């Protein structure tokens, strides 16, 4: 996957004659702006719509943790391509940078997940990932971490972190350079059968202006179910609330300069941040209303994460922890934990969706955006999703469910999800 040259991130457009296909991308988050830019780089005439500003939704509230440490084949391939592109964009996108930083997976004594870690690491290494199983005592000698309570740990050295807002802004500028028309503060809705949109007045009861396209890509994150449902297309994508905070550490609001850490037993992560550290998870496994949810961090979440930081960094490091900001954002879940990426509904309608990331959407955005661009253009060229030459990933087929599924929301960062067969 990923035909483009990562160093220049530009393909030679396919020879489709004139005029080029007109494609609408709805949603200006990380996946949407990447797909729009990649479609335009491949010769499409692209219009990107967002009802607000680019990156104003979940992408602007993401943690910016980047890694390729996955055991499952498809996840590992996507993560590898995403990291490859993130590193290339570090060189080519003004205003965007990636900070290399090891990623630690830590499991405490007594946690049954500890037994799964060695096999998980073996499978990651089978994908040529720079991941190693580390004795907890050796981990404590290498990094400024408290490790006495750990049963097992792994270190992924090919990881890093970035500022998600800067990625969306820089990729939005790249999209404009590729010729994408960017329409912000512009609500749209699907216009019945076929790949058309009603532009303006979405949700007001008034029809708006209809515009026809050759294809429509729906990348609206937590609004996916409602957006497609309004046009009679049901998809099992459920938004749920997650939380994060930034804080100064060490009593003097100094920066944390250790590795990124996922404490699997506590269900929390932290990474360096320019003002100290960024920590999260605060998952609430219940459906959330994307138009009406609490965007501020809860007191219980701040207390819980602060306790995890004391246990993992030591009392001295977090003495006088100065919480700068605590916030909530939305992730999206599906019944089987895999996203929905590809054509949805009647293939003749040429409507495509990209949603359901279980909290991993931003870190895979460069790969998924590219995949969507290649899949849409292949579909317009007559290669159906079920064809042997189709680039679409079968496991992500949006129509793999019957409709009306009820399921429990599962936290997407767990050892179980990372180690799954």
Residue pairs with C-beta under 8 A, 6 or more apart in sequence:
1 77
1 78
1 81
1 367
1 370
1 371
1 374
1 391
2 81
2 84
2 85
2 367
2 370
2 371
3 11
3 374
4 10
4 11
4 38
4 41
4 370
5 11
6 84
6 85
6 87
6 88
7 88
7 91
7 92
8 92
9 41
9 85
9 88
9 89
9 92
9 174
10 41
11 41
11 42
13 20
13 41
13 42
13 43
14 42
14 43
14 377
14 381
16 43
16 381
19 45
20 43
20 44
20 45
21 43
21 44
21 45
21 214
21 215
21 377
21 380
22 44
22 45
22 46
22 47
22 212
22 213
22 214
22 215
23 39
23 44
23 45
23 46
23 47
23 213
23 214
23 215
23 216
23 217
23 376
24 46
24 47
24 48
24 49
24 188
24 195
24 197
24 211
24 213
24 215
24 216
24 217
25 32
25 35
25 36
25 39
25 46
25 47
25 48
25 49
25 216
25 217
25 219
26 32
26 49
26 50
26 188
26 197
26 216
26 217
26 218
26 219
26 220
26 227
27 49
27 50
27 57
27 217
27 218
27 219
27 220
27 221
27 223
28 48
28 49
28 50
28 52
28 53
28 54
28 55
28 56
28 168
28 172
28 182
28 184
29 54
29 55
29 57
29 58
29 59
29 60
29 168
29 219
29 221
29 361
29 365
30 55
30 59
30 62
30 164
30 167
30 168
30 171
30 361
30 362
30 365
30 369
31 59
31 219
31 221
31 354
31 361
31 365
31 368
31 369
31 372
32 48
32 50
32 217
32 219
32 220
32 354
32 369
33 48
33 54
33 55
33 168
33 171
33 172
33 175
33 369
34 171
34 365
34 366
34 368
34 369
34 370
35 217
35 219
35 354
35 368
35 369
35 370
35 372
35 373
35 376
36 46
36 48
36 175
36 180
36 182
36 217
36 369
37 171
37 174
37 175
37 178
37 180
37 369
38 369
38 370
38 372
38 373
38 374
39 46
39 180
39 217
39 372
39 373
39 376
39 377
40 46
40 175
40 178
40 179
40 180
41 178
41 373
42 373
42 374
42 377
43 377
44 373
44 376
44 377
45 179
46 175
46 178
46 179
46 180
46 181
47 180
47 181
47 182
47 183
47 213
48 175
48 180
48 181
48 182
48 183
49 183
49 186
49 188
49 197
49 199
50 56
50 182
50 183
50 184
50 185
50 186
51 185
51 186
51 187
51 188
51 202
52 184
52 185
53 184
53 185
54 168
54 169
54 172
54 182
54 184
55 164
55 165
55 168
55 169
55 172
57 220
57 221
57 222
57 223
57 330
58 221
58 222
58 329
58 330
58 331
58 361
58 362
59 164
59 165
59 167
59 168
59 221
59 361
59 362
59 365
60 164
60 165
60 168
60 329
61 164
61 244
61 327
61 328
61 329
61 330
62 164
62 329
62 361
62 362
63 161
63 164
63 244
63 269
63 271
63 278
63 280
63 362
64 161
64 162
64 163
64 164
64 271
64 278
64 362
65 103
65 159
65 161
65 260
65 269
65 271
65 363
66 82
66 83
66 86
66 98
66 159
66 160
66 161
66 162
66 363
67 79
67 83
67 103
67 156
67 158
67 159
67 160
67 260
67 363
68 76
68 79
68 80
68 82
68 83
68 129
68 156
68 158
68 159
69 79
69 103
69 105
69 124
69 129
69 131
69 154
69 156
69 158
69 159
69 418
70 76
70 79
70 124
70 127
70 129
70 418
71 120
71 123
71 124
71 127
71 418
71 419
71 420
72 123
72 420
72 421
73 127
74 393
74 395
74 396
76 124
76 127
76 129
77 127
78 364
78 367
78 368
78 371
79 363
79 364
79 367
80 127
81 366
81 367
81 370
82 363
82 364
82 365
82 366
82 367
82 368
83 158
83 160
85 366
85 367
85 370
86 98
86 160
86 162
86 366
87 98
89 96
89 98
89 167
89 170
89 171
89 366
90 96
90 97
90 98
93 167
93 170
93 171
93 173
93 174
94 170
94 173
95 166
95 169
95 170
95 173
96 162
96 163
96 166
96 167
96 169
96 170
96 171
97 162
97 166
98 160
98 161
98 162
99 160
99 161
99 162
99 272
100 159
100 160
101 159
101 160
101 161
101 259
101 260
101 271
101 272
102 143
102 155
102 156
102 157
102 159
102 259
102 260
103 155
103 156
103 159
103 259
103 260
103 261
103 262
104 139
104 143
104 145
104 153
104 154
104 155
104 156
104 259
104 260
104 261
104 262
105 117
105 153
105 154
105 155
105 156
105 262
105 264
105 415
105 418
106 136
106 139
106 145
106 147
106 150
106 152
106 153
106 261
106 262
106 263
106 264
106 265
106 312
107 113
107 114
107 117
107 150
107 151
107 152
107 153
107 264
107 265
107 415
108 114
108 149
108 150
108 151
108 263
108 264
108 265
108 266
109 149
109 150
109 151
110 151
111 151
111 264
111 265
113 264
113 265
113 414
113 415
113 416
114 151
114 152
116 415
116 416
116 419
117 133
117 152
117 153
117 154
117 415
117 419
118 133
118 152
119 419
120 154
120 415
120 418
120 419
121 131
121 132
121 133
121 154
123 419
124 131
124 156
125 131
129 156
129 158
130 156
130 157
130 158
131 154
131 155
131 156
131 157
131 158
132 154
132 155
132 157
133 152
133 153
133 154
134 142
134 153
134 154
134 155
135 153
136 147
136 148
136 150
136 151
136 152
136 153
137 147
139 145
139 147
139 150
139 153
139 155
140 146
140 147
140 148
142 155
143 258
143 259
144 257
144 258
144 313
144 317
145 258
145 259
145 261
145 312
145 313
146 311
146 312
146 313
146 314
147 153
149 311
155 259
159 260
161 260
161 271
161 272
164 362
167 362
167 365
172 182
175 182
176 182
183 199
186 199
186 200
187 200
187 201
187 202
187 203
188 197
188 198
188 199
188 200
188 202
188 208
189 197
189 198
189 202
189 203
189 208
189 227
189 230
189 231
190 196
190 197
190 198
190 216
190 218
190 227
190 228
190 230
190 231
190 233
190 351
191 197
191 198
191 210
191 211
192 231
193 346
193 349
194 212
194 348
194 349
194 350
195 212
195 213
195 214
195 215
195 216
195 349
195 350
195 351
196 210
196 211
196 212
196 213
196 216
197 210
197 211
197 213
197 216
198 207
198 208
198 209
198 210
198 211
199 208
199 209
199 210
199 211
200 208
200 209
201 207
201 208
202 208
214 350
214 380
215 350
215 351
215 352
215 376
215 379
215 380
216 350
216 351
216 352
217 352
217 353
217 354
217 372
217 376
218 224
218 227
218 228
218 344
218 351
218 352
218 353
218 354
218 355
219 353
219 354
219 355
219 372
220 227
220 355
221 239
221 290
221 330
221 332
221 355
221 361
222 239
222 288
222 290
222 330
222 331
222 332
223 290
223 291
224 235
224 237
224 332
224 340
224 353
224 355
224 356
225 234
225 235
225 236
225 237
225 238
225 239
226 290
228 234
228 235
228 344
228 351
228 353
229 235
233 344
233 345
233 351
234 403
234 404
235 340
235 344
235 353
235 355
235 398
235 401
236 334
236 335
236 401
236 403
236 404
236 405
236 407
237 332
237 333
237 334
237 340
237 355
237 356
238 287
238 332
238 333
238 334
238 407
238 409
239 287
239 288
239 289
239 290
239 330
239 331
239 332
239 333
240 283
240 284
240 285
240 286
240 287
240 288
240 330
240 331
240 332
240 333
240 409
241 282
241 283
241 284
241 286
241 288
241 293
241 294
241 328
241 329
241 330
242 280
242 281
242 282
242 283
242 284
242 328
242 329
242 330
242 331
242 359
243 280
243 281
243 282
243 283
243 297
243 298
243 301
243 326
243 327
243 328
243 329
244 278
244 279
244 280
244 281
244 282
244 297
244 326
244 327
244 328
244 329
245 278
245 279
245 280
245 297
245 301
245 302
245 305
245 323
245 324
245 325
245 326
245 327
246 273
246 275
246 276
246 277
246 278
246 279
246 323
246 324
246 325
247 275
247 276
247 277
247 279
247 321
247 322
247 323
247 324
248 254
248 255
248 275
248 276
248 321
248 322
248 324
249 255
249 256
249 276
249 277
249 309
249 313
249 317
249 318
249 321
249 322
250 316
250 317
250 318
250 319
250 320
251 319
251 320
252 320
253 275
253 276
253 322
254 276
255 272
255 273
255 274
255 275
255 276
255 277
256 270
256 272
256 273
256 276
256 277
256 313
256 317
257 272
258 272
258 313
260 269
260 270
260 271
260 272
261 269
261 270
261 271
261 312
262 268
262 269
262 413
263 269
263 308
263 311
263 312
264 414
264 415
266 304
266 308
266 311
266 312
267 281
267 283
267 411
267 413
267 414
268 279
268 280
268 281
268 304
268 305
268 308
269 279
269 280
269 281
269 413
270 277
270 278
270 279
270 280
270 305
270 308
270 309
270 312
271 277
271 278
271 279
272 278
275 324
276 322
276 324
277 309
279 305
279 308
279 309
280 305
281 411
281 413
282 297
282 298
282 301
282 304
282 305
282 328
283 331
283 359
283 411
285 408
285 409
285 410
285 411
286 409
287 409
288 330
290 330
293 328
293 330
294 328
295 327
295 328
295 329
296 326
296 327
296 328
297 325
297 326
297 327
297 328
298 326
298 328
301 326
302 323
302 326
306 318
306 321
306 323
309 317
309 318
309 321
310 318
331 357
331 358
331 359
331 361
331 412
332 355
332 356
332 357
332 358
332 361
333 356
333 358
333 407
333 409
333 410
333 412
334 340
334 356
334 358
334 407
335 401
335 405
335 407
337 358
337 410
337 412
337 417
337 420
338 356
338 395
338 396
339 354
339 355
339 356
339 357
339 358
339 361
339 368
339 396
340 353
340 354
340 355
340 356
340 396
340 397
340 398
341 353
341 354
341 355
341 368
341 371
341 372
341 375
341 392
341 393
341 396
341 398
342 352
342 353
342 375
342 385
342 392
342 393
342 396
342 397
342 398
343 350
343 351
343 352
343 379
343 385
343 392
343 398
343 399
344 351
344 352
344 353
344 398
344 399
345 351
345 399
347 379
347 384
347 385
350 379
350 380
352 372
352 375
352 376
352 379
353 398
354 368
354 372
357 364
357 412
358 410
358 412
358 417
359 411
359 412
359 413
360 412
360 413
361 368
371 391
371 393
374 391
375 385
375 390
375 391
375 392
378 389
378 390
378 391
378 392
379 385
379 390
379 392
383 389
383 390
383 391
384 390
385 392
385 397
410 417
411 417
